[in-house]
Amino acid sequence: MSYATVADMVARFGEDTMIQLTDQQRTGEVNHDAAQLALEDATAEINGYLGRYPLPFAEIPPILTRLCCDIARYRLCSTSAVLMNEDILNKYRVDALGMLKSIANGLVTLGVKTDGAQVDTGDVVEFAPGSGRVFGRR
């Protein structure tokens, strides 16, 4: 099971872009098999960074859906007529891989405990700003 669906990719990147990325036979439609394969490859890549979490997740953390879509789009660019641009490259190399490395190193959490349970974030009851300045001119 991948962290994102073809519908997630269409919602994020648009149908025209997805047709350009997947329609090798020139049918004018999104090739769901090609998109799904890219999503499965992206999920496998993500799982390589999630060794501290028990897999599969009961509920997919939303950040993984975004990362999965960005990685799958990057992978599809290498096999489609869509040229790789700096935005796609940065979303993969900087955003996705950077986030996955931060998750792997424990700097960012997925909102899931390492035993698989959801993290209880608690409710903020009251917020009161401090009385003094934190930063000054000096």
N, CA, C and O of each residue as an XYZ file, in Angstrom:
552
protein
N       0.848     -1.179      0.000
C       0.000      0.000      0.000
C       0.891      1.239      0.000
O       1.774      1.375      0.846
N       0.659      2.126     -0.938
C       1.486      3.331     -1.016
C       0.897      4.437     -0.137
O      -0.264      4.383      0.268
N       1.725      5.432      0.142
C       1.325      6.531      1.011
C       0.458      7.563      0.304
O      -0.085      8.461      0.949
N       0.323      7.447     -0.999
C      -0.497      8.374     -1.766
C      -1.198      7.603     -2.879
O      -0.826      6.476     -3.205
N      -2.208      8.227     -3.447
C      -2.956      7.633     -4.548
C      -2.735      8.470     -5.806
O      -2.221      9.587     -5.754
N      -3.135      7.902     -6.919
C      -3.074      8.643     -8.176
C      -3.952      9.899     -8.061
O      -3.594     10.960     -8.573
N      -5.088      9.772     -7.393
C      -5.970     10.927     -7.186
C      -5.266     12.018     -6.381
O      -5.479     13.202     -6.641
N      -4.429     11.643     -5.408
C      -3.647     12.632     -4.656
C      -2.703     13.387     -5.591
O      -2.553     14.604     -5.482
N      -2.076     12.665     -6.499
C      -1.154     13.311     -7.437
C      -1.896     14.251     -8.379
O      -1.424     15.353     -8.657
N      -3.043     13.823     -8.866
C      -3.843     14.681     -9.749
C      -4.267     15.940     -8.999
O      -4.236     17.035     -9.559
N      -4.662     15.790     -7.739
C      -5.083     16.944     -6.942
C      -3.925     17.919     -6.721
O      -4.136     19.131     -6.723
N      -2.724     17.414     -6.535
C      -1.575     18.271     -6.254
C      -0.974     18.911     -7.506
O      -0.588     20.080     -7.491
N      -0.899     18.138     -8.584
C      -0.167     18.601     -9.767
C      -1.055     18.916    -10.963
O      -0.599     19.529    -11.928
N      -2.305     18.508    -10.910
C      -3.219     18.758    -12.011
C      -3.255     17.604    -13.007
O      -2.270     16.889    -13.192
N      -4.390     17.442    -13.631
C      -4.566     16.332    -14.567
C      -3.665     16.472    -15.792
O      -3.107     15.480    -16.262
N      -3.519     17.686    -16.312
C      -2.670     17.879    -17.491
C      -1.232     17.450    -17.223
O      -0.614     16.778    -18.049
N      -0.706     17.839    -16.075
C       0.660     17.444    -15.719
C       0.768     15.937    -15.581
O       1.739     15.334    -16.038
N      -0.227     15.329    -14.949
C      -0.187     13.869    -14.777
C      -0.295     13.134    -16.114
O       0.302     12.072    -16.291
N      -1.045     13.690    -17.039
C      -1.104     13.091    -18.375
C       0.269     13.183    -19.031
O       0.748     12.210    -19.613
N       0.904     14.355    -18.938
C       2.242     14.520    -19.508
C       3.246     13.552    -18.889
O       4.123     13.030    -19.576
N       3.108     13.318    -17.579
C       4.060     12.452    -16.870
C       3.861     10.970    -17.149
O       4.819     10.199    -17.097
N       2.633     10.561    -17.445
C       2.354      9.119    -17.500
C       1.895      8.591    -18.848
O       1.953      7.383    -19.077
N       1.448      9.439    -19.733
C       0.806      8.985    -20.967
C       1.830      8.700    -22.074
O       1.963      9.472    -23.024
N       2.538      7.599    -21.938
C       3.544      7.212    -22.936
C       2.909      6.765    -24.260
O       3.523      6.904    -25.319
N       1.691      6.232    -24.204
C       1.017      5.735    -25.401
C       0.183      6.817    -26.089
O      -0.452      6.546    -27.108
N       0.176      8.021    -25.556
C      -0.551      9.151    -26.137
C      -2.055      8.895    -26.259
O      -2.648      9.113    -27.316
N      -2.658      8.432    -25.171
C      -4.105      8.199    -25.148
C      -4.867      9.443    -24.711
O      -6.084      9.523    -24.878
N      -4.151     10.408    -24.154
C      -4.799     11.617    -23.658
C      -5.363     11.462    -22.258
O      -6.130     12.310    -21.802
N      -4.993     10.388    -21.570
C      -5.473     10.125    -20.217
C      -4.303      9.784    -19.300
O      -3.227      9.394    -19.753
N      -4.540      9.939    -18.006
C      -3.537      9.549    -17.018
C      -3.397      8.030    -17.061
O      -4.390      7.306    -16.991
N      -2.177      7.560    -17.174
C      -1.902      6.130    -17.122
C      -1.779      5.755    -15.639
O      -0.739      5.969    -15.018
N      -2.852      5.197    -15.091
C      -2.898      4.890    -13.660
C      -1.852      3.855    -13.265
O      -1.312      3.914    -12.160
N      -1.560      2.909    -14.152
C      -0.555      1.893    -13.827
C       0.829      2.512    -13.663
O       1.554      2.173    -12.727
N       1.200      3.419    -14.569
C       2.505      4.077    -14.483
C       2.585      4.949    -13.225
O       3.597      4.950    -12.524
N       1.515      5.684    -12.952
C       1.496      6.543    -11.762
C       1.556      5.701    -10.494
O       2.281      6.042     -9.559
N       0.811      4.617    -10.454
C       0.799      3.751     -9.270
C       2.164      3.117     -9.035
O       2.605      2.998     -7.891
N       2.830      2.711    -10.101
C       4.168      2.143     -9.963
C       5.133      3.176     -9.376
O       5.946      2.844     -8.513
N       5.045      4.420     -9.838
C       5.900      5.483     -9.295
C       5.591      5.724     -7.816
O       6.503      5.960     -7.024
N       4.316      5.668     -7.441
C       3.931      5.841     -6.039
C       4.447      4.704     -5.173
O       4.881      4.930     -4.043
N       4.404      3.491     -5.690
C       4.923      2.342     -4.945
C       6.435      2.438     -4.775
O       6.966      2.118     -3.711
N       7.131      2.882     -5.830
C       8.577      3.093     -5.716
C       8.896      4.185     -4.691
O       9.832      4.053     -3.902
N       8.115      5.253     -4.714
C       8.316      6.343     -3.754
C       8.072      5.861     -2.329
O       8.809      6.220     -1.411
N       7.039      5.049     -2.147
C       6.734      4.504     -0.820
C       7.886      3.632     -0.324
O       8.259      3.700      0.847
N       8.446      2.820     -1.209
C       9.583      1.975     -0.829
C      10.779      2.835     -0.423
O      11.479      2.521      0.539
N      11.007      3.914     -1.159
C      12.103      4.823     -0.815
C      11.863      5.466      0.555
O      12.781      5.562      1.369
N      10.641      5.899      0.801
C      10.293      6.503      2.093
C      10.479      5.497      3.220
O      11.021      5.834      4.272
N      10.037      4.276      3.007
C      10.145      3.256      4.051
C      11.586      3.005      4.470
O      11.850      2.615      5.607
N      12.505      3.227      3.558
C      13.923      3.071      3.895
C      14.381      4.035      4.975
O      15.360      3.761      5.670
N      13.689      5.161      5.128
C      14.039      6.158      6.129
C      13.236      6.003      7.428
O      13.536      6.659      8.426
N      12.226      5.143      7.414
C      11.307      5.059      8.558
C      11.569      3.854      9.447
O      10.636      3.303     10.031
N      12.810      3.443      9.557
C      13.156      2.251     10.325
C      12.744      2.291     11.786
O      12.596      1.237     12.404
N      12.557      3.464     12.354
C      12.194      3.550     13.773
C      10.708      3.390     14.023
O      10.279      3.279     15.171
N       9.912      3.378     12.950
C       8.466      3.259     13.078
C       8.005      1.879     12.639
O       8.524      1.328     11.668
N       7.021      1.314     13.356
C       6.457      0.034     12.894
C       5.569      0.294     11.667
O       4.723      1.187     11.673
N       5.780     -0.489     10.643
C       5.020     -0.337      9.408
C       4.134     -1.549      9.193
O       4.508     -2.642      9.616
N       3.009     -1.416      8.575
C       2.407     -0.214      8.010
C       1.712      0.611      9.089
O       1.421      0.107     10.173
N       1.449      1.878      8.787
C       0.754      2.771      9.698
C      -0.742      2.475      9.681
O      -1.301      2.134      8.639
N      -1.385      2.605     10.835
C      -2.842      2.469     10.891
C      -3.483      3.601     10.092
O      -4.431      3.384      9.338
N      -2.956      4.808     10.268
C      -3.367      5.972      9.488
C      -2.110      6.604      8.912
O      -1.118      6.783      9.619
N      -2.153      6.937      7.644
C      -0.976      7.501      6.985
C      -0.799      8.959      7.415
O      -1.704      9.772      7.232
N       0.359      9.291      7.984
C       0.616     10.693      8.327
C       0.576     11.553      7.055
O       1.186     11.184      6.052
N      -0.125     12.681      7.079
C      -0.279     13.514      5.871
C       1.034     13.938      5.224
O       1.096     14.084      4.004
N       2.081     14.138      6.019
C       3.361     14.543      5.442
C       3.885     13.476      4.487
O       4.548     13.800      3.502
N       3.593     12.208      4.770
C       4.070     11.138      3.896
C       3.350     11.141      2.554
O       3.925     10.755      1.537
N       2.091     11.578      2.549
C       1.359     11.683      1.288
C       2.020     12.716      0.393
O       2.225     12.472     -0.796
N       2.355     13.868      0.959
C       3.013     14.915      0.175
C       4.370     14.471     -0.327
O       4.696     14.663     -1.498
N       5.166     13.876      0.552
C       6.489     13.412      0.161
C       6.401     12.342     -0.919
O       7.191     12.337     -1.863
N       5.445     11.443     -0.779
C       5.267     10.370     -1.743
C       4.931     10.943     -3.124
O       5.470     10.487     -4.132
N       4.055     11.926     -3.169
C       3.688     12.559     -4.445
C       4.890     13.260     -5.077
O       5.123     13.129     -6.278
N       5.648     13.996     -4.278
C       6.812     14.707     -4.817
C       7.873     13.740     -5.343
O       8.460     13.975     -6.400
N       8.116     12.666     -4.615
C       9.115     11.687     -5.053
C       8.631     10.972     -6.313
O       9.409     10.763     -7.244
N       7.364     10.598     -6.348
C       6.817      9.911     -7.527
C       6.889     10.819     -8.754
O       7.227     10.353     -9.842
N       6.575     12.114     -8.597
C       6.661     13.042     -9.728
C       8.094     13.138    -10.225
O       8.333     13.141    -11.433
N       9.040     13.217     -9.315
C      10.457     13.253     -9.696
C      10.825     12.008    -10.503
O      11.485     12.102    -11.538
N      10.393     10.851    -10.022
C      10.696      9.593    -10.714
C      10.041      9.540    -12.101
O      10.649      9.065    -13.059
N       8.810     10.025    -12.200
C       8.111     10.013    -13.483
C       8.769     10.941    -14.502
O       8.729     10.667    -15.702
N       9.363     12.018    -14.044
C      10.030     12.944    -14.965
C      11.166     12.272    -15.719
O      11.462     12.645    -16.855
N      11.795     11.303    -15.112
C      12.920     10.635    -15.773
C      12.458      9.698    -16.894
O      13.271      9.264    -17.710
N      11.160      9.385    -16.939
C      10.656      8.462    -17.965
C       9.589      9.092    -18.848
O       8.913      8.387    -19.597
N       9.429     10.408    -18.771
C       8.364     11.057    -19.537
C       8.930     12.178    -20.397
O      10.126     12.466    -20.372
N       8.041     12.795    -21.155
C       8.433     13.920    -22.004
C       8.568     15.210    -21.208
O       9.053     16.211    -21.736
N       8.150     15.202    -19.953
C       8.243     16.390    -19.112
C       9.700     16.565    -18.685
O      10.315     15.657    -18.128
N      10.223     17.732    -18.956
C      11.599     17.993    -18.593
C      11.718     18.262    -17.099
O      10.861     18.909    -16.496
N      12.780     17.761    -16.525
C      13.057     18.015    -15.123
C      13.365     19.499    -14.977
O      14.201     20.036    -15.704
N      12.701     20.156    -14.050
C      13.023     21.555    -13.803
C      13.543     21.703    -12.379
O      13.524     20.753    -11.597
N      13.999     22.881    -12.061
C      14.622     23.108    -10.756
C      13.641     22.917     -9.605
O      14.027     22.436     -8.540
N      12.364     23.292     -9.806
C      11.357     23.126     -8.770
C      11.169     21.642     -8.427
O      11.149     21.269     -7.254
N      11.032     20.817     -9.440
C      10.841     19.373     -9.217
C      12.078     18.779     -8.564
O      11.972     17.976     -7.637
N      13.240     19.170     -9.043
C      14.493     18.676     -8.485
C      14.653     19.083     -7.021
O      15.052     18.265     -6.192
N      14.347     20.340     -6.698
C      14.448     20.809     -5.310
C      13.426     20.139     -4.401
O      13.749     19.799     -3.263
N      12.197     19.942     -4.881
C      11.190     19.279     -4.052
C      11.615     17.851     -3.714
O      11.243     17.319     -2.668
N      12.386     17.240     -4.593
C      12.891     15.895     -4.304
C      14.150     15.963     -3.443
O      14.170     15.446     -2.326
N      15.193     16.599     -3.959
C      16.493     16.564     -3.282
C      16.508     17.324     -1.961
O      17.030     16.833     -0.960
N      15.942     18.506     -1.962
C      16.013     19.350     -0.762
C      14.850     19.048      0.178
O      15.057     18.704      1.342
N      13.627     19.179     -0.332
C      12.454     19.037      0.533
C      12.234     17.594      0.976
O      12.243     17.306      2.173
N      12.039     16.692      0.026
C      11.678     15.313      0.382
C      12.824     14.589      1.080
O      12.647     14.066      2.180
N      13.998     14.556      0.450
C      15.112     13.840      1.075
C      15.550     14.505      2.374
O      15.911     13.823      3.333
N      15.519     15.837      2.407
C      15.872     16.536      3.647
C      14.914     16.197      4.773
O      15.340     15.951      5.901
N      13.615     16.183      4.474
C      12.618     15.842      5.483
C      12.779     14.388      5.931
O      12.712     14.096      7.125
N      12.988     13.487      4.988
C      13.145     12.072      5.343
C      14.387     11.850      6.211
O      14.357     11.043      7.140
N      15.457     12.551      5.916
C      16.662     12.432      6.750
C      16.398     12.979      8.152
O      16.877     12.417      9.137
N      15.644     14.067      8.247
C      15.292     14.626      9.554
C      14.403     13.677     10.343
O      14.551     13.550     11.559
N      13.476     13.009      9.655
C      12.625     12.011     10.313
C      13.478     10.844     10.794
O      13.327     10.382     11.925
N      14.373     10.371      9.934
C      15.230      9.236     10.292
C      16.119      9.564     11.489
O      16.390      8.695     12.319
N      16.575     10.812     11.581
C      17.453     11.220     12.678
C      16.698     11.635     13.931
O      17.313     11.987     14.938
N      15.370     11.596     13.877
C      14.564     11.934     15.038
C      14.367     13.424     15.253
O      13.856     13.827     16.298
N      14.758     14.253     14.293
C      14.591     15.696     14.424
C      13.160     16.125     14.126
O      12.703     17.161     14.609
N      12.460     15.333     13.336
C      11.067     15.584     12.984
C      10.301     14.302     13.274
O      10.771     13.205     12.972
N       9.116     14.450     13.862
C       8.298     13.264     14.123
C       7.112     13.248     13.171
O       6.761     14.264     12.571
N       6.514     12.096     13.049
C       5.353     11.923     12.183
C       4.044     12.034     12.950
O       2.974     11.857     12.367
N       4.107     12.325     14.243
C       2.895     12.356     15.048
C       2.457     10.954     15.436
O       1.315     10.733     15.840
N       3.382     10.012     15.308
C       3.127      8.614     15.655
C       4.274      8.165     16.550
O       5.441      8.419     16.250
N       3.938      7.499     17.647
C       4.978      6.978     18.528
C       5.676      5.816     17.833
O       5.129      5.211     16.911
N       6.866      5.516     18.277
C       7.614      4.435     17.645
C       6.999      3.068     17.906
O       7.417      2.082     17.300
N       6.001      2.988     18.809
C       5.282      1.733     18.996
C       4.025      1.672     18.123
O       3.266      0.705     18.184
N       3.813      2.715     17.310
C       2.686      2.731     16.381
C       1.477      3.505     16.856
O       0.571      3.773     16.067
N       1.437      3.872     18.130
C       0.279      4.606     18.660
C       0.355      6.072     18.237
O       1.440      6.621     18.048
N      -0.806      6.689     18.093
C      -0.867      8.101     17.759
C      -0.368      8.921     18.944
O      -0.620      8.562     20.094
N       0.318      9.989     18.679
C       0.810     10.878     19.725
C      -0.341     11.743     20.203
O      -1.055     12.344     19.399
N      -0.521     11.803     21.526
C      -1.541     12.671     22.104
C      -0.923     14.052     22.256
O      -0.050     14.268     23.096
N      -1.385     14.978     21.436
C      -0.804     16.317     21.466
C      -1.391     17.168     22.570
O      -0.837     18.217     22.901
N      -2.510     16.734     23.153
C      -3.129     17.494     24.226
C      -3.816     18.732     23.694
O      -3.657     19.100     22.530
N      -4.566     19.356     24.543
C      -5.274     20.569     24.163
C      -4.640     21.752     24.870
O      -4.311     21.674     26.054
N      -4.469     22.849     24.141
C      -3.975     24.071     24.738
C      -5.150     24.725     25.443
O      -6.159     25.050     24.817
N      -5.016     24.914     26.735
C      -6.100     25.486     27.518
C      -6.005     27.001     27.529
O      -7.011     27.695     27.382
N      -4.803     27.508     27.702
C      -4.648     28.952     27.789
C      -3.253     29.317     27.320
O      -2.289     28.592     27.572
N      -3.156     30.423     26.651
C      -1.863     30.938     26.227
C      -1.734     32.340     26.781
O      -2.579     33.193     26.512
N      -0.697     32.589     27.542
C      -0.472     33.919     28.103
C       0.930     34.357     27.724
O       1.905     33.711     28.109
N       1.047     35.446     26.974
C       2.380     35.919     26.592
C       3.142     36.401     27.818
O       2.550     36.847     28.801
N       4.452     36.303     27.742
C       5.296     36.762     28.835
C       5.228     38.268     28.995
O       4.768     38.980     28.103
N       5.688     38.744     30.136
C       5.579     40.177     30.420
C       6.754     40.978     29.874
O       6.629     42.185     29.671
N       7.890     40.335     29.631
C       9.061     41.079     29.172
C       9.377     40.811     27.716
O       8.822     39.902     27.098
N      10.260     41.600     27.188
C      10.720     41.430     25.828
C      11.701     40.272     25.758
O      12.493     40.055     26.675
N      11.637     39.547     24.678
C      12.596     38.469     24.480
C      13.808     38.992     23.716
O      14.947     38.642     24.025
N      13.551     39.832     22.718
C      14.619     40.377     21.909
C      14.612     41.900     22.011
O      13.554     42.527     22.051
N      15.778     42.467     22.051
C      15.904     43.921     22.083
C      16.863     44.372     21.001
O      17.258     43.586     20.139
N      17.231     45.625     21.049
C      18.158     46.155     20.050
C      19.589     45.682     20.280
O      20.422     45.773     19.378
N      19.874     45.192     21.447
C      21.252     44.744     21.763
C      21.315     43.290     21.707
O      22.376     42.709     21.939
